[in-house]
Amino acid sequence: MPPIMVTAWASQTRMALANMLAPNNNEAAAALQLVELIQLKGCVVTADALHCHRAMAKAIIDRGGDYVLAVKDNQPALLADAKAAIAAGRRKGAKPVATLETDHGRADKRTAVVAPVKEMSQKHDFPGLKAIACITSKRGKDDTATRYFLMSRCYSRTQALRIVRQHWGIENCLHWPLDVVLDEDLARNRKDNGPANLATLKRLALNIARAHPDTRTPLRAKLKRAGWDDAFLFDMLAHMR
């Protein structure tokens, strides 16, 4: 199995903050190590269901951050109580907020309901748990999808929608360019530290290209130009953050 590299992604700056080679391809362990490297004060950490566990929640809180963690069938007790909390909130009058986006010839509708929880944190020994968010999405003619999230702060419905939406930025703004622009999925380097080193360099290259103030030129064109124009290369390097 190819080595797994885990990346901490900043959705607002669209930058890779840190990388970690997963020990024994254990993605969950690598994610915990990444959290320990980053100052999280004032930040919201999002993660999929693999990372919805007590150790991750505690690590984020200890580093001064907040979390919005997807909860699914791999945590059946937590998921059941999350669904019950949302149902109870709706009975008490909690109303959803909806957004509608139209792009690429399709309409994406998303709705959010947020319910505060008082006892789930102690019941499940889950550090910092304050609220549950339920996000329902409908894309074009696809089936409606309903997802639940554990939150360390009782965010508003609009905030919950925005945070969950930004979570997917790592797919569109990092994984996609790595594959399409830098052909990472075709890489066959396997020896020693080669895979980890090249993965880090590719993320650094994307960070440098994005930091350059020319926002109209595509990433691929920027990297090509930097390869044949030393002046442009040095200009890009001067804007490193």
C-alpha positions as CSV (number, residue, x, y, z in Angstrom):
1,M,0.0,0.0,0.0
2,P,1.4,3.5,-0.9
3,P,2.5,5.7,2.1
4,I,-0.2,8.0,3.4
5,M,0.5,11.7,3.9
6,V,-1.9,13.6,6.1
7,T,-2.1,17.4,5.6
8,A,-3.5,20.2,7.8
9,W,-5.3,22.6,5.5
10,A,-6.2,26.2,6.2
11,S,-9.5,26.8,4.2
12,Q,-9.4,30.6,4.4
13,T,-5.8,31.1,3.2
14,R,-6.0,28.0,1.0
15,M,-2.6,26.9,2.3
16,A,-1.2,23.6,3.5
17,L,0.0,24.3,7.1
18,A,1.7,21.0,7.9
19,N,2.2,17.5,6.7
20,M,2.7,14.2,8.5
21,L,3.6,10.8,7.2
22,A,1.2,8.4,8.8
23,P,3.0,5.9,11.0
24,N,2.3,2.4,9.7
25,N,-0.3,4.1,7.4
26,N,-2.4,5.0,10.5
27,E,-4.2,8.2,9.4
28,A,-5.8,8.8,12.7
29,A,-2.5,8.7,14.6
30,A,-0.9,11.1,12.1
31,A,-3.8,13.6,12.4
32,L,-3.3,13.6,16.2
33,Q,0.4,14.4,15.7
34,L,-0.5,17.2,13.3
35,V,-2.8,18.8,15.8
36,E,0.1,18.9,18.3
37,L,2.2,20.9,15.8
38,I,-0.3,23.8,15.3
39,Q,-1.4,26.7,17.4
40,L,-5.2,26.5,17.2
41,K,-6.3,29.5,19.2
42,G,-9.3,31.1,17.4
43,C,-9.5,28.3,14.8
44,V,-12.2,25.7,14.0
45,V,-10.9,22.2,13.2
46,T,-13.1,20.1,10.9
47,A,-12.5,16.4,10.3
48,D,-14.4,13.4,8.9
49,A,-15.8,10.5,10.9
50,L,-12.5,8.7,11.2
51,H,-11.3,11.5,13.6
52,C,-14.4,11.8,15.6
53,H,-13.1,10.4,18.9
54,R,-12.2,11.6,22.4
55,A,-8.5,11.9,21.9
56,M,-8.9,14.2,18.9
57,A,-11.5,16.4,20.6
58,K,-9.2,16.7,23.7
59,A,-6.2,17.6,21.6
60,I,-8.0,20.3,19.7
61,I,-9.4,21.8,23.0
62,D,-6.0,21.6,24.6
63,R,-4.4,23.6,21.7
64,G,-7.0,26.4,22.1
65,G,-9.2,25.5,19.2
66,D,-12.8,24.4,18.5
67,Y,-14.0,21.5,16.5
68,V,-16.8,20.4,14.1
69,L,-16.4,16.7,13.7
70,A,-18.6,14.5,11.5
71,V,-20.2,11.6,13.4
72,K,-21.3,8.5,11.5
73,D,-22.1,4.8,12.0
74,N,-18.6,4.1,13.3
75,Q,-19.8,5.8,16.5
76,P,-23.3,4.3,16.8
77,A,-24.0,5.5,20.4
78,L,-22.9,9.1,19.6
79,L,-24.8,9.1,16.3
80,A,-28.0,7.9,18.0
81,D,-27.8,10.6,20.6
82,A,-27.0,13.2,18.0
83,K,-30.1,12.3,16.0
84,A,-32.2,12.3,19.2
85,A,-30.9,15.8,20.1
86,I,-31.8,17.2,16.7
87,A,-35.2,15.6,16.9
88,A,-35.8,17.1,20.3
89,G,-34.7,20.5,19.1
90,R,-37.1,20.3,16.2
91,R,-40.0,19.4,18.7
92,K,-39.0,22.5,20.7
93,G,-39.3,24.7,17.6
94,A,-35.8,24.7,16.1
95,K,-36.1,25.7,12.5
96,P,-33.7,25.1,9.7
97,V,-31.8,27.7,7.7
98,A,-31.3,26.9,4.0
99,T,-28.9,28.0,1.3
100,L,-29.1,27.5,-2.5
101,E,-26.2,27.6,-4.8
102,T,-26.3,27.2,-8.6
103,D,-23.1,26.3,-10.4
104,H,-22.0,24.0,-13.2
105,G,-25.6,23.7,-14.4
106,R,-26.9,22.2,-11.1
107,A,-28.5,23.5,-7.9
108,D,-27.1,22.6,-4.5
109,K,-29.5,23.2,-1.6
110,R,-28.3,22.8,2.0
111,T,-30.2,23.2,5.2
112,A,-28.9,23.3,8.8
113,V,-30.5,22.7,12.2
114,V,-28.4,23.2,15.4
115,A,-29.3,21.9,18.8
116,P,-27.4,22.6,22.1
117,V,-26.6,19.5,24.2
118,K,-26.0,19.6,28.0
119,E,-25.5,16.0,28.9
120,M,-23.9,14.3,25.9
121,S,-20.4,15.5,26.9
122,Q,-20.5,13.8,30.3
123,K,-22.5,10.8,29.1
124,H,-20.0,9.9,26.3
125,D,-17.0,11.4,28.1
126,F,-16.5,13.6,25.0
127,P,-14.4,16.7,25.8
128,G,-15.9,20.1,25.0
129,L,-19.1,18.9,23.3
130,K,-21.6,21.7,23.3
131,A,-24.0,21.3,20.3
132,I,-25.1,19.1,17.4
133,A,-25.5,20.2,13.8
134,C,-27.6,18.4,11.2
135,I,-26.8,19.3,7.6
136,T,-29.1,18.1,4.8
137,S,-27.9,18.5,1.3
138,K,-29.5,18.0,-2.1
139,R,-27.4,18.3,-5.2
140,G,-29.2,18.3,-8.5
141,K,-31.0,15.0,-9.0
142,D,-28.9,13.2,-6.4
143,D,-30.5,11.6,-3.3
144,T,-30.8,13.8,-0.3
145,A,-27.9,13.3,2.2
146,T,-28.2,14.0,5.9
147,R,-25.0,14.4,8.0
148,Y,-24.5,15.0,11.7
149,F,-21.7,16.9,13.4
150,L,-20.4,17.3,17.0
151,M,-19.5,20.9,17.8
152,S,-17.5,22.3,20.7
153,R,-19.4,25.6,20.4
154,C,-23.1,26.3,19.7
155,Y,-22.6,27.9,16.3
156,S,-25.5,29.4,14.5
157,R,-27.1,27.5,11.7
158,T,-25.5,29.9,9.2
159,Q,-22.1,29.4,10.7
160,A,-22.5,25.6,10.8
161,L,-23.4,25.6,7.0
162,R,-20.3,27.8,6.2
163,I,-17.9,25.7,8.3
164,V,-19.1,22.4,6.9
165,R,-19.0,23.8,3.4
166,Q,-15.4,25.0,3.8
167,H,-14.4,21.6,5.1
168,W,-14.4,20.3,1.5
169,G,-11.9,23.0,0.4
170,I,-9.1,20.5,0.9
171,E,-10.5,18.3,-1.8
172,N,-11.0,21.1,-4.4
173,C,-8.1,23.3,-3.6
174,L,-5.4,20.8,-2.5
175,H,-6.1,17.2,-3.5
176,W,-7.4,18.1,-7.0
177,P,-4.4,20.4,-7.9
178,L,-1.9,17.8,-6.5
179,D,-3.4,15.2,-8.9
180,V,-4.2,17.3,-11.9
181,V,-1.4,19.9,-11.8
182,L,1.4,18.0,-10.2
183,D,0.4,14.4,-11.2
184,E,0.7,13.1,-7.6
185,D,-1.5,10.1,-8.2
186,L,1.0,8.9,-10.9
187,A,4.0,9.2,-8.6
188,R,5.8,5.8,-8.2
189,N,8.5,6.8,-5.7
190,R,8.5,4.4,-2.8
191,K,12.1,4.3,-1.4
192,D,13.1,5.6,2.0
193,N,12.0,9.2,2.7
194,G,11.4,10.0,-1.0
195,P,7.5,9.9,-0.9
196,A,7.3,12.1,2.2
197,N,9.9,14.6,0.9
198,L,8.3,14.9,-2.5
199,A,4.8,15.3,-1.0
200,T,6.0,18.1,1.2
201,L,7.8,19.9,-1.7
202,K,4.6,19.6,-3.9
203,R,2.5,21.2,-1.2
204,L,5.1,23.9,-0.7
205,A,5.1,24.6,-4.5
206,L,1.3,25.1,-4.4
207,N,1.6,27.4,-1.4
208,I,4.1,29.5,-3.1
209,A,2.1,29.7,-6.3
210,R,-1.0,30.7,-4.5
211,A,0.8,33.3,-2.4
212,H,1.7,35.2,-5.6
213,P,-0.6,38.2,-6.2
214,D,-1.4,37.3,-9.8
215,T,-4.7,35.6,-9.2
216,R,-5.8,35.4,-12.9
217,T,-3.0,33.0,-14.0
218,P,-3.8,29.3,-13.4
219,L,-1.6,27.3,-11.0
220,R,-0.3,25.1,-13.8
221,A,0.7,28.2,-15.9
222,K,2.4,29.8,-12.9
223,L,4.5,26.7,-12.2
224,K,5.5,26.3,-15.9
225,R,6.5,30.0,-16.2
226,A,8.6,29.7,-13.0
227,G,10.4,26.8,-14.6
228,W,11.6,28.8,-17.6
229,D,11.7,32.4,-16.3
230,D,14.1,32.9,-13.4
231,A,12.8,36.5,-12.7
232,F,9.3,35.2,-12.3
233,L,10.5,32.4,-10.1
234,F,12.3,34.8,-7.8
235,D,9.2,37.0,-7.7
236,M,7.1,34.1,-6.6
237,L,9.6,33.2,-3.9
238,A,9.6,36.8,-2.6
239,H,5.9,36.4,-1.8
240,M,6.3,33.3,0.3
241,R,4.4,33.3,3.6
